[in-house]
Amino acid sequence: MATLYPSENVTITGDLVEYTNKPPEGTPQTSWRKTCAKCHSNVVNDHTPSMKMVDIVSGILDQEFKPAFHIHYKSATYKIKDGLPKFEDLPTDLGGSGTTMPE
């Protein structure tokens, strides 16, 4: 559904509008959703500066998408058997525990 990239590797052309989706009171905001200014479709969920990563909606990419792993699999609604690593939260280099889960 979304792909995670280092924010310095992403260039977005076109105008975006920040969508306000405030976290529960007392919880710090760690991401900012941005939509297309023309059609209001989701484009990116910006996790900078907390992770220096962005989620890009996979369907808008202009290149072939080849996933490498799944994140936050512990809370996944759909379980997928595709042979890729499934991280309980995030890989360690992205600030997570690095704990993987079985398919």
N, C-alpha and C positions, 0 to 999 in steps of 0.2 A: 504494500500500500504506500509506504514511504521509504525513501532511501536516505541513509545517513552519510554525510560528507564533511570533511574539514571545511570550515567556513572560508578559509583563504583559497580553496580550490574551486569555489563556486562563483560564477558571474551570472547575474540575472538581468535580462534586458526588459525594458517596459516598466510601467509605473505600478507600484504596489501600495496597498493601504494596510496599515496595521489593524488587525482585528483584536479588539479588547476582550480578553477572556481571563479575568482575574482569578487567581487561585484562592482557596479558602482563607479566611482571615487568619493571620498568624503564620501563613506559609509563604516563603519567599517566591517571587515570580522568577522562574528559571528559563522561560521560553516566551517568544513573541510570535504569534501567528500572523502571516501576511498573505493578503489575497490580491488578485488581479484588480487593478483600479477600474478596468472596463467591464469585466464579466463577474467579478467577485468570487471566482473559483479559488479554492485553496492553492497556494503555490509553494510556500515555505513556512516551516516552523523553526525560527531562529533561536538556537540555544546559546548563542554568544552573549555574554562573556562566560557563562557558567561552564560550558563544555567546549567552546570554540568549534561547535558543530552545527550543521543545519540539516533538517529533514526536508527533502524535496519530494513532492508528490510524484510517484514513479511514472504515471501516465503522461506527464508533460515533458519528459526527457527527450532530447533529440538524438540520442544514441542508444545502442542496445544495452539493456539492463541485465546484468548478471549478478545476482545476490551472492554474498560471501558467507553470511551468517544471519541468525535471527536474534533480536534483542528483546528484553522484557518478556521472555517466553513463559515465565511463571504465571503471568496474568493474561496470556494469550486466549482469545475467544475461540480461535480456530487453531487446531493442532495440525501441523503439516509434516508429512513424511517425505522429505526430499534429500536426506543425507547431509544436510548442512548443520554446522554447530548451532545449538540453541542455548543462548546465554540466559540464565535466570534473571539477570538485570542487564549489565553491560560488560564488555571486555575490560580488563584491568587498565589498558591504555586509554580507555574512555572514561575512567573514573569508577568503574563497577567492580564487583567482586571477582569476576572472571569465572564464576561457577557456571558450568554447563549442565544441561538437563538431557535425559534420554528422549528419543522421539516418541 
